[in-house]
Amino acid sequence: MENNTLDDYKIAIKAKYETEKSGAHSSIFINPSRAKLRSLCLEIFKSKKDQSDLNVFSSFFRFDFSPSCSGKLKDQTDKFRPIETFFKGETNLMDVEAINLAAILVDFQPRPFLKFSKSERNNPGRKSEEVEEGHEVTEEVTIYPDTIQFFNKSFYQKKHEKKVLILLLIVSLITTYYFAFQKKQCMQWSGDHFENVDCELPNNSAKFKIIPLDKSLLPLKKVHVCDTTTFFKNGEAIIWYAKTENGIDFFNTHGRHPENDNALKPVTHYIINKYVK
């Protein structure tokens, strides 16, 4: 003979909870909350006087039940949270008294666990055979059908659905970031420097063309110079220039003029004397 375990007890209670969703207290069990479970608990104990249930109440809440204890019970609302999350399939109850109270709330029998554990553990519809005083005795015993099915559909399935939702959220965030980043893989001259822009921006009305991103060109900037500007460092030019239709433009580094594609040249004293005022 193999007795029922605590896990068997929890599975059977969870199965009873699933059936109670369509029972008299469906409004509570479809979406259980601590406050709803507390109110149901008070209602049950006011209408029933089973001594084993009263013992469970006293052990769990650390005070005896009385019809006038609603105020004290309200202060214990948070103690219903583990039972709430157990019913919802979010957590697993470990405290025996909490499990016994859950059994009371869904009116599961046999309870409490001590009584349940003493019953023989069998598979639904199976016959057990044992020898008593040399005679073979066949007895058909059935217990709590579809408990494993209830457990799989309610507990593991909910956990699987949560994992899928989290995975979809991560994929969505990565995809959004990727496409947003990809759209910025172009650049455009803005008059005095390059800016990262969306590659899908219309190019028809733009003064300067949108081109593929070239990070080596991003440091290039047009600069305004005057007679106090430092043009040389250690004898080397640090300002570059290119002539345009309207005169001359100066830049902070070498390259090509973004507006006319002329090569930039290192500044000379001749250019400074001629164009810098």
C-alpha positions in Angstrom: 0.0 0.0 0.0 1.3 3.4 -0.9 -0.1 6.4 0.9 -0.8 9.8 -0.8 1.9 12.4 -0.6 1.7 16.2 0.0 2.2 16.7 -3.8 -0.8 14.4 -4.4 -2.8 16.5 -1.9 -1.9 19.8 -3.7 -2.7 18.4 -7.1 -6.1 17.2 -6.0 -6.9 20.6 -4.3 -5.9 22.4 -7.5 -8.1 20.1 -9.5 -11.0 20.8 -7.2 -10.3 24.5 -7.5 -10.6 24.2 -11.3 -14.1 22.7 -10.9 -15.1 25.3 -8.4 -14.5 28.0 -11.1 -17.9 27.0 -12.5 -19.5 26.4 -9.1 -21.4 28.5 -6.5 -18.3 30.6 -5.8 -17.2 31.1 -9.4 -17.1 34.9 -9.0 -14.3 34.4 -6.4 -12.3 31.6 -8.0 -12.3 32.8 -11.6 -10.1 35.7 -10.4 -9.2 35.1 -6.8 -7.8 37.9 -4.6 -6.7 38.0 -1.0 -9.7 40.0 0.0 -12.1 37.7 -1.8 -10.6 34.6 -0.2 -10.7 36.2 3.2 -14.4 37.0 2.8 -15.1 33.4 1.6 -13.1 32.0 4.6 -15.3 34.0 7.0 -18.5 32.9 5.3 -17.4 29.2 5.4 -16.5 29.2 9.1 -19.6 31.0 10.1 -21.7 28.3 8.5 -19.7 25.2 9.4 -18.4 24.0 12.7 -16.2 21.0 11.8 -13.6 20.7 14.5 -10.7 19.6 12.2 -11.4 22.8 10.1 -11.5 24.9 13.2 -8.1 23.4 14.2 -6.7 24.4 10.8 -8.0 27.9 11.3 -6.4 28.2 14.7 -3.0 26.8 13.5 -2.9 29.1 10.5 -4.1 32.4 11.9 -2.8 31.9 15.5 -6.2 32.6 17.1 -9.4 30.7 17.4 -12.4 31.4 15.2 -15.4 33.2 16.4 -18.3 34.9 14.5 -17.0 38.2 15.8 -13.4 37.8 14.6 -13.9 39.5 11.2 -11.8 42.5 12.3 -8.9 40.3 13.4 -9.2 38.3 10.2 -9.1 41.4 8.1 -5.7 42.2 9.6 -4.5 38.8 8.4 -5.5 39.5 4.7 -1.9 39.2 3.5 -1.8 35.6 4.8 -4.1 34.7 1.9 -1.6 35.8 -0.7 0.3 32.5 -1.0 -3.1 30.7 -1.4 -4.1 33.2 -4.1 -0.9 32.8 -6.1 -1.2 29.0 -5.7 -4.7 28.9 -7.2 -3.5 31.1 -10.0 -0.6 28.7 -10.8 2.1 31.3 -10.0 3.6 29.7 -6.9 3.7 26.4 -5.1 2.5 26.2 -1.5 4.9 24.6 1.0 3.2 25.3 4.3 0.9 22.4 5.3 -1.6 24.6 7.2 -1.9 27.0 4.2 -2.5 23.9 2.0 -5.2 22.7 4.4 -6.9 26.1 4.4 -6.9 26.0 0.6 -8.6 22.7 0.8 -11.3 24.2 3.1 -11.9 27.1 0.7 -12.6 24.8 -2.3 -14.3 22.2 0.0 -12.0 19.4 -1.0 -12.3 16.1 0.8 -10.7 14.2 2.4 -9.0 16.9 4.5 -6.8 17.9 6.3 -3.6 16.4 4.9 -3.2 13.9 7.7 -6.5 12.3 6.8 -5.8 12.5 3.1 -2.3 10.9 3.5 -3.8 7.8 5.2 -5.9 6.9 2.2 -4.4 4.5 -0.3 -2.8 6.0 -3.4 -4.2 4.5 -6.6 -4.6 5.3 -10.3 -8.2 6.0 -11.5 -10.1 2.9 -12.5 -7.3 0.5 -11.5 -7.9 -2.6 -9.3 -5.6 -3.3 -6.4 -4.8 -6.7 -5.2 -3.6 -7.7 -1.7 -3.4 -10.9 0.3 -5.3 -11.0 3.6 -5.0 -14.1 5.7 -4.0 -16.2 2.7 -7.0 -15.1 0.5 -6.7 -12.9 -2.6 -9.0 -9.9 -2.2 -9.8 -7.7 -5.2 -11.1 -4.2 -4.5 -11.9 -1.5 -7.0 -10.8 1.9 -5.8 -11.0 5.2 -7.6 -9.7 8.6 -6.6 -9.9 12.2 -8.0 -10.1 11.6 -11.8 -8.2 13.9 -14.2 -6.1 15.5 -11.4 -2.9 15.2 -13.5 -4.7 16.7 -16.5 -6.0 19.6 -14.5 -2.5 20.2 -13.1 -0.8 20.2 -16.5 -3.4 22.4 -18.1 -3.5 25.0 -15.3 -0.1 25.2 -13.7 2.5 24.2 -16.3 0.5 25.7 -19.2 0.3 29.1 -17.5 4.1 29.1 -16.8 4.7 28.1 -20.5 2.5 30.9 -21.7 4.4 33.5 -19.5 7.7 32.3 -20.9 6.4 32.7 -24.5 5.1 36.2 -23.8 8.4 37.2 -22.3 10.3 35.8 -25.3 8.0 37.6 -27.7 8.5 40.9 -25.8 12.3 40.5 -26.0 12.2 39.7 -29.7 9.9 42.7 -30.3 12.3 45.0 -28.5 15.3 43.7 -30.3 13.5 44.0 -33.7 12.4 47.5 -32.9 15.9 48.6 -31.9 17.4 46.9 -34.9 15.2 48.6 -37.5 15.4 51.9 -35.7 19.2 51.6 -35.8 19.3 50.5 -39.4 17.2 53.5 -40.5 20.0 55.7 -39.1 22.7 54.1 -41.2 22.8 57.2 -43.5 24.1 60.7 -43.2 23.6 64.1 -44.7 25.6 67.3 -44.8 23.8 70.0 -42.8 25.8 73.0 -43.9 28.7 72.8 -41.5 28.8 69.1 -40.3 27.4 65.7 -41.1 24.4 64.3 -39.3 23.0 60.7 -39.0 19.6 60.5 -40.8 17.0 58.0 -41.7 17.9 56.3 -45.0 14.2 56.4 -46.0 13.9 60.2 -45.8 12.8 61.7 -49.2 15.8 63.0 -51.0 14.0 65.1 -53.6 13.6 68.3 -51.6 16.9 68.0 -49.7 19.6 70.6 -50.4 22.3 68.0 -49.8 22.1 64.4 -50.8 21.6 61.6 -48.3 24.5 59.2 -48.5 25.4 55.9 -46.8 27.0 56.3 -43.3 30.8 56.8 -43.4 32.0 57.2 -39.9 35.4 58.5 -41.2 33.6 61.6 -42.5 31.6 62.4 -39.3 34.5 64.4 -37.7 34.6 66.8 -40.7 33.3 70.3 -39.8 33.3 73.6 -41.6 34.9 76.3 -39.3 34.8 80.1 -39.2 38.3 81.6 -39.0 39.7 85.0 -38.1 43.0 86.6 -37.5 43.2 85.0 -34.1 42.6 81.5 -35.3 45.4 79.0 -34.8 46.2 77.7 -38.2 49.4 75.8 -37.5 50.7 73.5 -34.8 54.4 72.5 -34.8 54.7 73.9 -38.2 51.9 71.7 -39.6 48.6 73.1 -40.9 45.6 72.1 -38.8 43.1 74.1 -40.9 42.1 73.0 -44.4 40.4 74.8 -47.2 38.7 74.5 -50.6 37.6 77.2 -53.0 33.9 77.6 -53.9 31.9 79.8 -56.3 31.4 82.3 -53.6 34.9 82.3 -52.2 36.6 79.9 -49.9 35.5 77.5 -47.0 37.7 76.3 -44.2 37.5 72.9 -42.4 39.0 71.3 -39.3 40.5 68.3 -41.2 41.3 66.9 -44.6 38.9 65.3 -47.0 36.6 66.6 -49.7 34.2 69.5 -49.7 30.8 68.0 -49.1 29.1 70.5 -51.3 31.2 70.5 -54.5 33.5 67.5 -53.9 36.7 69.6 -54.3 39.7 68.2 -52.4 40.6 70.0 -49.2 44.1 71.4 -49.0 46.2 72.4 -46.0 46.0 76.1 -45.4 49.0 78.3 -46.3 50.2 81.7 -45.3 49.3 83.0 -48.7 45.6 81.8 -48.3 45.5 83.3 -44.8 46.8 86.7 -46.0 44.4 86.7 -49.0 41.2 85.5 -47.5 41.2 85.9 -43.7 40.1 89.3 -42.5 
